[in-house]
Amino acid sequence: MSATADGKPVLVSGATGDTGRATVRESLALGLDVRALVHKTDARSQALTGLGAEVVVGDFLDPNTLRPAMEGTRAAYLCYPVSPGLIHATVNFAQVAKETGVQTLVNCSQRSANRESASPSSRDTFISERVLDWSGLDVIHLRPTLFLEWLQYFWMLPKLQRGILSMPVGKGTSSPVAAEDQGRAIAALLLHPEKHIGTTIPLSGPVEMGHEQMAAELSEALGRKIVFENPPMEEYAAHLKEAGVPPYGVAHITGAMVDYQNGAMSGADNNIEELTGRRSMTVGEYARAHADLLNGVSR
Ligand SMILES: NC(=O)c1ccc[n+]([C@@H]2O[C@H](COP(=O)([O-])OP(=O)(O)OC[C@H]3O[C@@H](n4cnc5c(N)ncnc54)[C@H](OP(=O)(O)O)[C@@H]3O)[C@@H](O)[C@H]2O)c1
């Protein structure tokens, strides 16, 4: 039996991505019926079917594919990746939500959403929040800080496996947050959005820290020495390009790192615990849970 009286499913977009996948799993765990919007079918979408979600294929940039995905759902998680087209995707999503009578949108924004940012993604994210505010829909904006998944991203992991936490963040601080913990909060909001409509909720891990401290915590958790490296921005941009990050991603990361140096990612909150009854994990807890990958051990 569905966890909601109307029995309508919730829609999770970006469902094969980090927060989407966690949201599907946690929504099902709360007893919600879940429709998962994926970009294409593959092993990742099959895994969602295996969990019990109804999988539909669609493209944020084609509203005619969003309509069948949204039809009959009660609330939706909007999660567009860091790539060009966010404002276009947001407008399509909001329009189709209005056409299909979806009541509530939980919007994945970002902590550094800011119209003055050097990052095109952070600027577009700020404007997308405003577009959703005009839409008349019941909207909740989430502003997560740095994801702990950064430790696993393809431009970070090889260096981390060699003992280097390389990020041009200077003395910037954050309390990084795992996608898994965000999924619990998003599922709770999809189930009971009522008290949060019209709010902007920061999401973070439990402990704010600089990157020297993060390297020390990683060293302890992984059982080997990790050192923090703060490369010049041009050097980091060259590293990103060489690793294969597309130009928009390079522009976002380097711009967001400047925001980070200036305090945009700082602060810690207990919103995940408030929403779900369980606190978000620390850097050390995350590293222990993913130690084989972060240490480059294959089993
Ligand atoms: N990483 C951070 O530190 C951080 C911090 C704060 C906020 N954020 C925000 O988090 C969001 C990304 O979340 P995430 O990391 O959970 O996502 P993600 O892992 O990047 O996954 C994005 C998902 O969107 C799908 N997708 C891409 N283009 C699509 C399209 N045109 N139509 C339909 N689906 C499409 C992808 O499918 P395919 O892979 O099949 O294309 C993928 O499943 C961004 O908005 C970012 O601003 C990130």
The ligand as a MOL file (V3000), in Angstrom:
LIG
                    3D

  0  0  0     0  0            999 V3000
M  V30 BEGIN CTAB
M  V30 COUNTS 48 52 0 0 0
M  V30 BEGIN ATOM
M  V30 1 N 28.6840 17.9530 -6.8110 0
M  V30 2 C 28.5630 18.8930 -5.8870 0
M  V30 3 O 29.4600 19.1190 -5.0490 0
M  V30 4 C 27.2900 19.7040 -5.8370 0
M  V30 5 C 27.1280 20.6250 -4.7870 0
M  V30 6 C 25.9200 21.3410 -4.7130 0
M  V30 7 C 24.9310 21.1680 -5.6680 0
M  V30 8 N 25.1430 20.2710 -6.6930 0 CHG=1
M  V30 9 C 24.0890 20.1220 -7.7180 0
M  V30 10 O 23.7630 18.7570 -7.8570 0
M  V30 11 C 23.1710 18.5710 -9.1620 0
M  V30 12 C 23.6800 17.2850 -9.7230 0
M  V30 13 O 23.1990 16.2540 -8.8550 0
M  V30 14 P 23.7970 14.8030 -8.9040 0
M  V30 15 O 25.2780 14.8730 -8.6710 0
M  V30 16 O 22.9520 13.9750 -8.0450 0 CHG=-1
M  V30 17 O 23.5490 14.4420 -10.4410 0
M  V30 18 P 24.4650 13.6120 -11.4330 0
M  V30 19 O 25.1000 12.4590 -10.6930 0
M  V30 20 O 25.3200 14.5580 -12.1980 0
M  V30 21 O 23.3580 12.9910 -12.3950 0
M  V30 22 C 22.6230 13.7630 -13.2810 0
M  V30 23 C 21.5530 12.8960 -13.8980 0
M  V30 24 O 20.8170 13.6380 -14.8680 0
M  V30 25 C 20.6530 12.8310 -16.0400 0
M  V30 26 N 20.5390 13.7080 -17.1900 0
M  V30 27 C 21.5360 14.4210 -17.7820 0
M  V30 28 N 21.0300 15.1450 -18.7890 0
M  V30 29 C 19.7180 14.8530 -18.8690 0
M  V30 30 C 18.6670 15.2670 -19.7450 0
M  V30 31 N 18.8860 16.1660 -20.7350 0
M  V30 32 N 17.4330 14.7640 -19.5310 0
M  V30 33 C 17.1950 13.8470 -18.5560 0
M  V30 34 N 18.1450 13.4430 -17.6910 0
M  V30 35 C 19.3940 13.9330 -17.8490 0
M  V30 36 C 21.9060 11.9670 -16.0750 0
M  V30 37 O 21.6830 10.8250 -16.8430 0
M  V30 38 P 22.8440 10.3260 -17.8690 0
M  V30 39 O 24.0660 10.1010 -17.0220 0
M  V30 40 O 22.2880 9.0630 -18.4520 0
M  V30 41 O 23.0080 11.4340 -18.8760 0
M  V30 42 C 22.0860 11.6520 -14.5910 0
M  V30 43 O 21.2590 10.5940 -14.1840 0
M  V30 44 C 23.5630 19.7840 -9.9930 0
M  V30 45 O 22.4050 20.5710 -10.1750 0
M  V30 46 C 24.5620 20.5240 -9.1110 0
M  V30 47 O 24.4800 21.9190 -9.2640 0
M  V30 48 C 26.2880 19.5310 -6.7890 0
M  V30 END ATOM
M  V30 BEGIN BOND
M  V30 1 1 1 2
M  V30 2 2 2 3
M  V30 3 1 2 4
M  V30 4 1 4 5
M  V30 5 2 4 48
M  V30 6 2 5 6
M  V30 7 1 6 7
M  V30 8 2 7 8
M  V30 9 1 8 9
M  V30 10 1 8 48
M  V30 11 1 9 10
M  V30 12 1 9 46
M  V30 13 1 10 11
M  V30 14 1 11 12
M  V30 15 1 11 44
M  V30 16 1 12 13
M  V30 17 1 13 14
M  V30 18 2 14 15
M  V30 19 1 14 16
M  V30 20 1 14 17
M  V30 21 1 17 18
M  V30 22 2 18 19
M  V30 23 1 18 20
M  V30 24 1 18 21
M  V30 25 1 21 22
M  V30 26 1 22 23
M  V30 27 1 23 24
M  V30 28 1 23 42
M  V30 29 1 24 25
M  V30 30 1 25 26
M  V30 31 1 25 36
M  V30 32 1 26 27
M  V30 33 1 26 35
M  V30 34 2 27 28
M  V30 35 1 28 29
M  V30 36 1 29 30
M  V30 37 2 29 35
M  V30 38 1 30 31
M  V30 39 2 30 32
M  V30 40 1 32 33
M  V30 41 2 33 34
M  V30 42 1 34 35
M  V30 43 1 36 37
M  V30 44 1 36 42
M  V30 45 1 37 38
M  V30 46 2 38 39
M  V30 47 1 38 40
M  V30 48 1 38 41
M  V30 49 1 42 43
M  V30 50 1 44 45
M  V30 51 1 44 46
M  V30 52 1 46 47
M  V30 END BOND
M  V30 END CTAB
M  END
